[in-house]
């Protein structure tokens, strides 16, 4: 049986991205750390946002990381699922609103 393409163990290797581009990797991790500090939004709220975005961009590593992070922050399974549904609704709406572009093009070409 072949190994899965996404290996959960790879998430622990994320910090190694600095090995091939130290300056950019360090800048990314500085930025990433700053983004998730307490601010106008709490770390808990940011964790829920990250979880929803992880599903929209379909990143299994991020889904694992922010599910774990959410559990550590006391986020309930119901809150997590609601965040996932919010992300899915935005993703669906963004797809559907592009239908207006198709409609406009169709109307222009069929005149």
N, C-alpha and C positions, 0 to 999 in steps of 0.2 A: 504494500500500500504506500502510495506516495505521501510525502510530508505535505502538510497544508502550506499554501502560498504565504499566508499570514501566520507567522509563528509568534505566539504570545511572549515568548522569551525575548523577542527582538525589542519589545518596549523597554526593557531594562538596558538596552544598548543605545538608547536615544542620545544620551549624553556624549557618545563617541562621535557624533557628527562633527565635533570640533577638530577631530584628528586630521581631517582632510582640508579643512579651512578654518584654522583656529580663530582668526580675527572675526570672520562673519559668524561663526558658530557662537562665539562668546557674546557678540552683539545681539544675536537672536535670543540667547538665554537671558541676557540682561533685560531685554525688552519683554520677553515672556514673563519673567518674574515680576517685573514692574506692573504689567497689565493685571496680574492676578492678586496684587496687593489690595488691602481694604481701601476703598475710596468712596465715591458717591454710591457705588454698589458694594454690597458686602461680598466677602469671599464665597459665601453660600450661594448668593444670587449669581455670581460669575460662574460658579461650578455648574449650576443648572443651565445657564446659557451655553457653556462649553459642551455640556452633554447634548443639548438640542442640536447645536451646530455639528457636533461629531456625527450625529445621525444623518444630517442633511448632506454632509460631505462624504459620508459613508466610510469613516476611518475606524476600523476595528480596534486599533491601538488606543485611539482617543475615547472610544466607547468604553473600553475596559478601564482606562485611567480615570475617567470622570464618573463612572459608576462607582468605582472604589472611593474616589474623593468625596462623592456625594454621600455615600454611606458613612464615611468618617465625619462628615459635617452634620449628620443627623437628618439628611434629606430622605423622605419616605419614598417607597416604590410608587405611590400614587402621584407624588410631586414629580418624580422622574418621568413617569409615563405622560403626565400632562405636558411637561416640557418637550418631550419627543413629539407629541401630537401638535404642539404649537409650531415646532420646526417643520413638521410634515405639511401643515396647512400653508405656511409661508412658501415652502418649496412648490407645492401644488399650485398655489395662486400665481407664483412667478411663472410657472410653465403655462398656465391658462391665459394669463394676461398677454403673453406673446402671441396668443391666437388672434389678437386684434391686429398685430402686424401682418399675419397671414390673411386676415379678412381684408385689410387695406390693399395688400398686394393683389389679391384675387379680384377685388372690385376694379382696380386700376387696369389690370390685364384683360378683364373680360368686357370692357367697355367697347 
